[in-house]
Amino acid sequence: MDFYDTRIIKSISTSIVLDNGQIREISNNFSSGGAVRVLDGGSWGFVSLDGVVENTDAAISSAGRLAESARNRSPRNPIDLAPIKNPDLKDLPVIKEKPQDIPIEDKVKLLLEIEKSAKKPGIQSTNAVYSESLINVKYSSSEGLDCEYTLTRVGFAISSIAQSEGVYQIGRESRFGVMGFEIFKKHDAFALAEKAATTAIELLSAKTPKAGTYPVILDQELAGVFIHEAVGHAVEADHVLEGNSILSGKIGEQIASPLITVYDDPSLHEYGYYPFDDEGAGSKRTTLIQNGVLKSFIHSRETAGKLGGESRNSRAQGYARPVIRMSNTFIAPNGMKFDEMLSELKDGIYLKGSRGGQVNPGEGVFQFNAERGFIVRNGELTTSLRDVSLSGNTLEILNNVSAVGNDLEMNSGRCGKAGQLVPVSDGAPHVLVNRAMVGGSG
């Protein structure tokens, strides 16, 4: 046995789901368990534990037997783990209003009031969701690391569906963060609910664009999703080692416009925040792209040992095995104002919001669906668009960026990989792209 580590996790979570002013679900969950890894030569053994964990000795022995068995069955080259220091736990998020101190009746009442704001004339149905979690993580390793944190995450989402002549359109707004119940003061939930309703209604009369190549402006949400999906997954070092990344072997090369600088930063108090990752490495900013030059991949201790680099992005959902994941990934702001960008665009398309999409980090191709768009004529927003998508080649889009805005915004969500979901944030300022494929699904 060369190395072992353990994670003991306890969490309490509450969620409320409303549908059309009716309570559909109120749930409280308490869970506890653990995860144990053992490294023997080039093989890992992994054991997860469900329930209150009093002692990890038996689990360490069990994981050790699994690792030894794997090593004997198919020997591999020894794994060198990149060194890490004991994390310095400072600048933890301050919770102003503990959600646990607020009665569930008050939470339901507030959510019902917010949902009412999403019910404008023309809205067929509404939905509102609230979630909170309090998680405690204790990490220890055979190298003597011993650290612990407690984190609160709170958030809400509101959806409105509008219908006309058999056509349905949805508007959705959500905010999630590492904070307490003060999230409702930080973000005007009532205004966001109204915005969701307005979006749904306006989309009913929107047009579908003619597919083609256009100059485009991406808003903060869509540019953030692009940088997370098309770039972020391609810099995950496990994808690089598997030969499933277009950025493999490109460290130090110019891969994007000199206007593009991209960071992944788990130390930011955004939804993807953590004080240390699930291998005990303290959170710290990684520069992925600087002035268009690829600077770094994101790593676990194992991949940092193989490729060089620093480990700080090994993450797990609950008691699962940690894998390389992004945290808070964003394009750094530059100097241009949005109205200046519209003037520079002159004639093209403005794409707003995200409705998901697909990306292949190995081939570097992607397709994302925007929530909505606008035709821009002579620097002015004109016809409203719906069912609009952006597709193309990641490196081409990165090199076609001709302006980056000064108005960075972050958006929260969950990222799926290896069957696990973890909280992340991504963001960007407005970004102007000279040429991009825009499609309509009509």
C-alpha positions in Angstrom: 0.0 0.0 0.0 1.6 3.3 -1.2 -1.1 5.8 -0.2 -4.6 6.0 1.2 -7.1 8.8 1.9 -10.6 9.0 3.4 -13.5 11.5 3.2 -16.2 11.5 5.8 -19.3 13.5 4.6 -22.5 14.5 6.4 -25.2 16.6 4.7 -28.6 17.9 5.5 -30.7 19.2 2.6 -34.2 20.7 2.1 -36.1 21.2 -1.1 -39.5 22.7 -1.9 -41.2 22.3 -5.3 -44.3 24.3 -6.3 -46.5 23.7 -9.4 -49.1 26.3 -10.3 -49.4 27.6 -6.7 -49.7 24.1 -5.3 -47.1 22.4 -3.1 -45.8 19.4 -5.0 -43.0 18.4 -2.7 -41.3 19.3 0.6 -38.4 17.1 1.4 -35.8 17.0 4.1 -32.8 14.6 3.7 -30.0 13.7 6.1 -27.2 11.6 4.8 -23.8 10.5 6.0 -21.1 8.2 4.6 -17.6 8.0 3.5 -15.2 7.3 0.7 -11.9 5.5 1.0 -9.2 5.1 -1.7 -6.0 3.0 -1.6 -3.1 3.2 -4.1 -0.9 0.1 -4.5 1.6 0.4 -7.3 -0.3 1.5 -10.4 -3.7 0.4 -9.1 -6.5 2.0 -7.1 -8.9 0.4 -4.7 -12.0 2.3 -3.8 -14.7 1.7 -1.2 -17.7 3.8 -0.3 -19.6 3.7 3.0 -23.2 4.5 3.7 -24.3 5.6 7.1 -22.5 7.0 10.1 -18.8 6.3 9.9 -17.2 5.6 13.2 -14.0 4.1 12.0 -12.3 3.8 8.6 -9.8 1.0 9.4 -11.9 -1.8 7.9 -12.7 0.2 4.8 -9.0 1.0 4.3 -8.1 -2.7 4.6 -10.9 -3.6 2.1 -9.8 -0.9 -0.4 -6.2 -2.2 0.0 -7.3 -5.7 -0.9 -9.1 -4.4 -4.0 -6.0 -2.4 -5.1 -3.7 -5.4 -4.5 -6.0 -7.7 -6.4 -6.1 -5.3 -9.3 -2.3 -4.9 -9.3 -1.8 -8.7 -9.3 -4.4 -9.2 -12.1 -3.0 -6.6 -14.4 0.2 -4.8 -13.2 0.6 -1.2 -14.3 3.3 1.4 -14.0 3.5 2.9 -10.6 1.5 6.1 -10.1 3.4 9.2 -8.7 1.0 11.6 -7.0 1.9 15.3 -7.4 2.7 16.7 -3.9 0.2 19.0 -2.2 0.3 21.1 1.0 -2.0 21.2 3.9 -4.8 23.6 2.7 -4.9 27.0 4.3 -8.6 27.4 5.2 -9.1 31.2 5.0 -11.7 33.5 3.4 -14.6 31.0 3.9 -18.0 32.3 2.8 -19.9 34.2 5.6 -23.5 33.1 6.0 -25.6 36.1 7.1 -29.0 34.3 7.4 -28.8 30.6 8.3 -31.5 28.9 6.2 -31.9 26.3 9.1 -33.1 29.2 11.3 -36.1 30.0 9.0 -39.3 28.0 9.5 -40.3 25.9 6.5 -43.7 27.7 6.5 -41.9 31.0 5.8 -39.9 29.4 3.0 -43.1 28.0 1.4 -44.9 31.4 1.8 -42.0 33.3 0.2 -41.8 30.8 -2.7 -45.6 31.0 -3.3 -45.3 34.8 -3.5 -42.4 34.6 -5.9 -44.3 32.1 -8.1 -47.3 34.5 -8.3 -45.0 37.1 -10.0 -44.3 34.5 -12.7 -48.0 34.3 -13.5 -48.7 37.1 -16.0 -51.7 37.1 -18.4 -50.8 34.7 -21.2 -48.9 32.3 -18.9 -50.3 28.8 -18.9 -48.4 27.3 -16.0 -45.6 28.1 -13.5 -43.1 26.2 -11.4 -40.9 27.3 -8.5 -38.1 25.3 -6.7 -36.1 26.1 -3.6 -33.1 24.1 -2.3 -30.7 24.4 0.5 -27.9 22.1 1.7 -25.5 22.1 4.6 -22.5 19.8 4.0 -19.6 18.9 6.3 -16.5 17.2 4.7 -13.6 15.7 6.7 -10.5 14.7 4.7 -7.5 12.8 5.9 -4.6 10.9 4.2 -1.7 8.6 4.9 0.6 11.6 4.2 -0.7 13.3 7.3 -3.3 15.7 5.8 -6.2 16.3 8.1 -8.7 19.1 7.1 -12.4 19.8 7.4 -15.0 22.4 6.1 -18.7 23.1 6.4 -20.5 24.7 3.5 -24.0 26.1 2.9 -25.5 26.2 -0.6 -28.9 27.8 -1.3 -30.8 28.5 -4.5 -34.1 28.9 -6.3 -35.4 28.5 -9.9 -38.6 29.9 -11.4 -40.2 28.8 -14.7 -43.1 30.2 -16.7 -44.8 28.5 -19.7 -46.7 30.5 -22.2 -49.0 28.9 -24.9 -50.7 30.2 -28.0 -52.2 28.2 -30.9 -50.5 25.0 -29.8 -47.1 26.6 -29.5 -45.5 26.5 -26.0 -42.5 28.6 -24.9 -40.7 28.6 -21.6 -38.9 31.3 -19.6 -36.6 30.3 -16.8 -34.5 32.2 -14.2 -32.4 30.6 -11.4 -29.8 31.7 -8.9 -27.7 29.4 -6.7 -24.8 30.2 -4.5 -22.6 29.5 -1.4 -24.6 31.7 0.9 -27.6 31.7 3.2 -31.2 32.9 2.9 -29.8 36.3 2.1 -29.7 35.1 -1.6 -33.3 36.5 -1.8 -32.0 39.9 -0.9 -29.0 39.7 -3.2 -31.1 38.7 -6.2 -34.6 40.2 -6.7 -36.5 37.0 -7.0 -39.8 38.7 -7.8 -38.2 40.7 -10.7 -36.6 37.5 -12.0 -40.0 35.7 -11.8 -41.6 38.5 -13.9 -38.6 38.3 -16.3 -39.2 34.5 -16.8 -42.9 35.3 -17.6 -42.0 38.1 -20.0 -39.5 35.9 -21.9 -42.0 33.1 -22.3 -44.6 35.5 -23.7 -42.2 37.3 -26.0 -40.9 34.1 -27.4 -44.4 33.1 -28.7 -44.2 35.9 -31.3 -40.5 35.5 -32.1 -39.2 34.3 -35.5 -36.9 31.4 -36.4 -33.7 32.6 -38.0 -32.5 31.5 -41.4 -29.6 29.2 -40.9 -26.2 30.5 -42.0 -22.9 32.1 -41.0 -23.2 35.4 -39.3 -21.2 37.7 -37.0 -22.7 37.2 -33.5 -22.6 38.6 -30.0 -22.9 36.0 -27.3 -24.4 37.2 -24.0 -22.7 36.4 -20.7 -24.6 33.2 -20.1 -24.1 31.6 -23.5 -20.4 32.7 -23.7 -20.0 31.2 -20.2 -21.6 27.9 -21.3 -19.4 27.8 -24.4 -16.2 28.3 -22.4 -17.3 25.6 -19.9 -18.5 23.0 -22.4 -16.2 23.6 -25.4 -13.0 24.7 -23.6 -13.3 23.5 -20.0 -13.9 19.8 -20.7 -11.1 19.9 -23.3 -8.6 21.1 -20.6 -9.6 18.3 -18.1 -6.3 16.3 -17.9 -8.0 12.9 -17.8 -9.6 13.7 -21.3 -6.1 14.8 -22.5 -4.5 11.5 -21.3 -7.3 9.5 -22.9 -6.7 11.2 -26.2 -10.1 12.8 -26.0 -9.1 16.5 -26.2 -8.4 18.8 -29.1 -6.0 20.7 -26.8 -3.7 17.7 -26.2 -0.1 18.7 -26.7 -1.0 22.4 -27.2 0.3 23.9 -23.9 2.2 27.1 -24.8 0.5 27.4 -28.2 -1.7 30.3 -29.4 -5.2 28.6 -29.6 -7.5 31.6 -29.3 -7.7 35.3 -30.1 -5.3 37.4 -27.9 -8.4 39.0 -26.4 -9.3 35.7 -24.7 -8.1 34.9 -21.1 -9.8 32.1 -19.2 -9.6 31.1 -15.6 -10.9 28.2 -13.4 -11.1 29.4 -9.8 -12.6 27.3 -7.0 -11.6 30.0 -4.4 -14.2 32.4 -5.8 -17.4 32.5 -3.7 -19.5 31.3 -6.6 -21.6 28.1 -6.8 -18.6 26.0 -7.8 -16.6 27.1 -4.7 -14.7 24.7 -2.4 -12.0 25.4 0.2 -10.1 22.2 -0.8 -10.9 19.6 -3.4 -11.7 15.9 -2.7 -8.0 15.0 -2.6 -7.3 17.7 0.0 -5.7 20.2 -2.4 -6.4 23.8 -1.4 -8.4 25.9 -3.8 -6.5 28.4 -6.0 -7.0 30.0 -9.4 -5.7 28.2 -12.5 -5.0 30.3 -15.7 -6.2 28.1 -18.5 -5.7 30.5 -21.4 -3.8 33.8 -21.2 -4.0 36.3 -24.1 -5.0 33.4 -26.4 -2.1 31.1 -25.3 -3.0 27.7 -23.7 -1.3 27.8 -20.3 -2.6 24.8 -18.3 -4.8 21.8 -18.0 -6.8 21.1 -14.8 -5.6 18.2 -12.7 -6.0 15.6 -10.1 -2.8 14.5 -8.2 -2.4 11.6 -10.5 -2.6 13.6 -13.8 -0.4 16.4 -12.4 2.1 13.7 -11.5 2.0 12.4 -15.1 1.8 15.7 -17.1 3.2 18.3 -14.7 1.0 21.1 -13.3 -0.8 21.6 -10.0 -3.6 19.5 -8.6 -6.8 21.3 -7.4 -9.7 20.0 -9.4 -10.5 16.5 -8.2 -14.1 16.5 -7.2 -16.8 13.9 -6.3 -20.5 13.9 -5.8 -21.1 12.5 -2.3 -19.2 9.3 -1.6 -18.3 8.6 -5.2 -14.8 8.3 -6.6 -13.2 11.8 -7.3 -12.7 12.8 -10.9 -11.3 15.9 -12.6 -13.9 18.6 -12.7 -14.2 22.4 -13.3 -15.2 24.8 -10.5 -15.9 28.4 -11.5 -14.7 28.8 -15.1 -14.9 32.1 -16.9 -13.6 34.4 -19.6 -11.9 37.5 -18.0 -13.4 40.8 -18.9 -11.8 43.2 -21.3 -12.6 46.8 -22.1 -15.6 47.0 -24.5 -19.0 48.2 -23.5 -22.1 46.4 -24.9 -23.4 49.3 -26.9 -19.9 49.7 -28.5 -20.0 46.1 -29.4 -23.4 46.4 -31.1 -22.1 49.3 -33.1 -19.1 47.2 -34.1 -21.3 44.3 -35.1 -23.5 46.5 -37.2 -25.5 43.6 -38.9 -25.6 40.2 -37.3 -27.3 38.2 -34.5 -27.3 38.7 -30.7 -27.7 35.4 -28.9 -29.0 35.3 -25.3 -29.2 32.5 -22.6 -28.7 28.8 -22.9 -30.9 25.8 -23.3 -28.2 23.1 -23.3 -26.4 21.4 -26.1 -23.7 18.9 -27.0 -19.9 19.1 -27.3 -17.3 16.6 -28.4 -14.0 17.7 -26.7 -12.0 15.2 -28.7 -13.1 16.5 -32.1 -13.7 20.1 -30.9 -17.2 20.4 -32.4 -20.2 21.7 -30.5 -23.8 22.8 -30.8 -25.6 24.9 -28.2 -29.2 26.1 -28.1 -29.7 29.7 -27.1 -32.7 30.7 -25.1 -33.5 33.5 -27.6 -31.9 35.9 -30.0 -32.3 39.2 -31.9 -31.4 40.2 -35.4 -29.1 43.3 -35.2 -29.4 45.9 -38.0 -27.2 48.9 -38.1 -26.2 48.3 -34.4 -29.8 48.1 -33.2 -31.7 45.1 -31.8 -34.7 44.4 -34.1 -36.6 41.1 -34.8 -36.9 38.7 -31.8 -35.7 35.1 -32.5 -36.4 31.7 -31.0 -35.3 28.1 -31.6 -31.9 29.4 -32.4 -28.6 27.5 -32.1 -24.9 28.1 -32.3 -22.6 25.5 -33.7 -19.1 25.1 -35.0 -15.5 24.2 -34.2 -14.2 25.3 -30.8 -10.8 26.6 -32.1 -12.3 28.5 -35.0 -14.8 30.3 -32.7 -12.0 31.1 -30.2 -9.9 32.6 -33.0 -12.8 34.5 -34.5 -13.4 36.5 -31.3 -12.9 40.2 -32.2 -14.1 41.9 -29.0 -14.6 41.0 -25.3 -16.9 43.1 -23.0 -16.3 44.7 -19.6 -19.5 43.2 -18.1 -18.6 39.8 -16.6 -21.5 37.8 -15.1 -21.4 34.3 -13.6 -24.2 31.7 -13.9 -24.7 28.7 -11.7 -25.5 25.1 -12.6 -24.5 21.5 -12.2 -22.0 19.7 -14.4 -22.3 16.0 -15.2 -19.4 13.7 -15.7 -18.7 10.0 -14.9 -22.3 9.7 -13.8 -21.8 12.4 -11.1 -23.2 15.9 -10.8 -21.3 18.7 -9.0 -22.1 22.4 -8.5 -20.3 24.8 -10.9 -20.4 28.3 -12.2 -19.4 29.6 -15.5 -19.3 33.1 -16.9 -18.1 35.7 -19.3 -18.7 39.2 -20.4 -20.4 39.8 -23.8 -18.3 38.4 -26.6 -18.2 39.4 -30.3 -17.4 36.6 -32.8 -16.7 37.5 -36.4 -18.1 34.4 -37.9 -20.3 31.6 -36.4 -22.8 29.1 -37.7 -26.3 30.0 -36.5 -29.1 27.6 -37.0 -32.9 27.6 -36.6 -34.8 24.4 -35.8 -37.8 25.6 -37.8 
